[in-house]
């Protein structure tokens, strides 16, 4: 499996959009593997000034609705609105769902009014393949007659908006993270040969290469920290030796687990820190846990976290067992967040694209979903045994301690590693290389 590509053909144009972090997070490891950069569909040089303002309004409205939908009482109508926007019909019974929806028709109208004209011009100029983690660039290129289009799906199930109005004629090659997403695309009318199951593109820094050396090293240390009694390791020594293939580091014995709480790119659910931090104070004081609060690129979220820390009386742990991660931009955040995840033992977050990170052997605590697509993400991870549903945040220290003692977190880490797809990055790069007439480097 390739980690990069060697070719004289044009390098694929990697396109994403800043709508939260999900599409950027999926695009970045692919751009790295291709030796290029992520280009934003919502920024110059691909958009005209008027179109850029449209994207800014759409992004601002989405982020506002996402944040306010989590506010008790007043957020209820906005949750209904968000559910309506992200609605995905039931998959069963299997039936024809290919008829264009209102959102599909609206997108078609915008394309006829030159939405994505800058992208079309770039593709005609470079004749490069298109690799996108957002639906609209793929549909724009498809409508313009471009014939090498790869669309990376970023959720376990998707809205009809991801598929053109005439799906049976599409040139788009869909690269999907789950089998359910593949079935969904078929129900929307996409021909089966246009769908490839790959898995989600995970960071190469956390994989380490096609043989997964970084993943296995991080997981080995994580399993020791998540199994203080040693019971989980005693139950399955042969399986650990065979399927992990690296020794469990004895120096991690007795070290406190690292809990990482990450809010979404829109800043939703940052108020949960105010609820759970007071209960963790005794564990922090006793050196029995480490906590990281991830604010992404948002200074206002960092400010709320600091208020929560002072209110909980745990400010003296900042710089030690307690930390806040915030970066000035996405690139810096992406690198710092991956470094944090390498030493993280439990990831607490809403079931966004980070759900797929459970395949790294990271057990998930799933906060309430924001949108219908996140409900399906949560269900996918829980059915895979890799996620546990968040309980009352005020008593998080208690149920977290119980899960640790009972081996549930160690079991979830192992289930994620064993059962969820973790080669998505390399499979996608292979698919692009095969279709674009490029070759992988020798020995990959």
WOJO-V877265 format. One record per backbone hydrogen bond with DSSP energy under -1.0 kcal/mol. CO is the residue of the C=O (numbers start at 1). NH is the residue of the N-H. E is the energy in kcal/mol with one decimal. If there is no record, write none. Layout:
co = (CO,CO)
nh = (NH,NH)
e = (E,E)
This chain:
co = (6,13,14,15,16,17,21,22,23,24,27,28,29,30,31,39,40,43,48,49,50,51,52,53,54,55,56,57,58,59,60,61,62,63,64,65,67,68,71,72,73,75,76,77,78,79,80,81,82,101,102,103,104,105,106,107,108,109,110,111,114,116,117,118,119,120,121,122,123,129,130,131,132,135,136,137,138,139,140,141,142,148,149,150,151,159,160,166,167,173,174,175,176,176,178,179,180,181,182,183,184,185,186,187,191,192,194,196,203,204,207,209,212,213,214,215,216,217,218,219,220,221,222,224,227,230,231,236,237,238,239,240,240,249,250,252,257,258,258,259,260,261,264,267,269,270,272,273,278,280,281,282,283,284,290,291,292,293,294,295,296,298,299,300,301,302,303,304,305,306,307,308,309,314,315,317,317,321,322,323,325,329,330,331,332,333,334,335,336,337,338,340,346,347,348,349,350,352,353,354,355,356,357,358,363,364,365,366,372,373,374,375,376,377,378,379,380,381,382,386,388,392,393,395,396,397,398,399,400,401,402,403,403,407,408,409,410,411,412,413,414,415,416,423,424,425,426,427,428,429,430,431,432,433,439,441)
nh = (439,131,39,133,41,19,25,26,27,28,31,32,33,34,36,16,43,46,52,53,54,55,56,57,58,59,60,61,62,63,64,65,66,67,68,69,70,71,75,74,76,79,80,81,82,83,84,85,86,105,106,107,108,109,110,111,112,113,115,114,117,120,121,122,123,124,125,126,127,13,150,15,152,139,140,141,142,143,144,146,145,130,173,132,175,162,163,169,170,151,196,153,198,199,182,183,184,185,186,187,188,190,189,97,194,195,174,176,206,208,215,212,216,217,218,219,220,221,222,223,224,225,226,227,230,234,235,240,241,242,243,244,245,252,253,255,290,345,346,292,348,294,267,270,272,273,276,277,281,284,285,286,288,287,259,323,261,325,263,298,327,302,303,304,305,306,307,308,309,310,311,312,314,317,318,320,322,291,319,293,295,333,334,335,336,337,338,339,340,341,342,343,260,365,262,367,352,355,356,357,358,359,360,361,347,388,349,390,376,377,378,379,380,381,382,383,384,386,385,364,366,395,396,399,400,401,402,403,404,405,406,408,409,411,412,413,414,415,416,417,418,419,420,427,428,429,430,431,432,433,434,435,436,438,6,444)
e = (-1.2,-2.8,-3.1,-1.9,-2.6,-1.5,-3.2,-1.7,-1.7,-2.2,-2.5,-2.4,-2.0,-1.6,-2.7,-2.0,-1.1,-1.4,-2.5,-1.8,-1.6,-2.4,-2.2,-2.2,-2.4,-2.9,-2.6,-2.4,-2.4,-2.5,-2.2,-2.5,-2.6,-2.3,-2.8,-2.1,-1.3,-1.6,-1.5,-2.5,-1.4,-2.2,-1.9,-2.0,-2.9,-2.6,-2.0,-2.1,-2.3,-2.2,-2.4,-2.2,-2.1,-2.1,-2.1,-2.2,-2.1,-1.0,-2.3,-1.8,-1.9,-2.1,-2.2,-2.0,-2.5,-2.3,-2.0,-2.6,-2.6,-3.2,-3.0,-2.5,-3.1,-2.2,-2.8,-2.5,-2.3,-2.3,-1.4,-2.3,-1.3,-2.9,-2.9,-2.9,-2.7,-1.7,-2.0,-1.6,-1.4,-2.5,-2.8,-2.4,-2.8,-2.1,-1.3,-2.2,-2.7,-2.2,-1.9,-2.1,-1.5,-2.4,-1.4,-2.9,-2.0,-1.7,-3.1,-2.6,-1.0,-3.2,-1.4,-2.3,-2.3,-2.2,-2.7,-2.6,-2.3,-1.7,-2.2,-2.7,-1.2,-1.9,-2.2,-1.0,-1.1,-1.9,-1.5,-2.2,-2.2,-2.6,-2.9,-1.6,-1.1,-1.5,-1.6,-1.9,-2.3,-2.5,-1.9,-2.5,-3.3,-3.1,-1.9,-1.0,-1.5,-1.3,-2.2,-2.2,-1.2,-2.7,-2.8,-1.8,-2.9,-1.1,-3.2,-1.9,-3.1,-2.6,-1.5,-1.8,-2.4,-1.9,-2.3,-1.7,-2.4,-2.3,-2.0,-2.2,-2.3,-2.3,-2.4,-1.7,-2.1,-1.9,-1.5,-2.3,-2.0,-3.0,-1.9,-2.6,-2.7,-2.4,-3.4,-1.8,-2.4,-3.1,-2.0,-1.9,-2.0,-2.7,-1.6,-1.2,-2.8,-2.6,-2.4,-2.1,-2.7,-1.9,-1.5,-1.4,-1.6,-1.7,-1.9,-1.9,-2.5,-2.7,-2.1,-2.4,-1.6,-1.8,-2.5,-2.3,-2.4,-2.2,-2.5,-2.7,-1.3,-2.2,-1.4,-2.3,-2.5,-1.6,-1.6,-1.9,-2.7,-1.5,-2.1,-2.4,-2.2,-2.6,-2.5,-1.5,-1.1,-2.3,-2.3,-2.1,-2.1,-2.5,-2.4,-1.9,-2.5,-2.9,-1.6,-2.6,-2.6,-2.0,-2.1,-2.4,-2.5,-2.3,-2.9,-2.0,-1.9,-2.2,-1.8,-1.5)
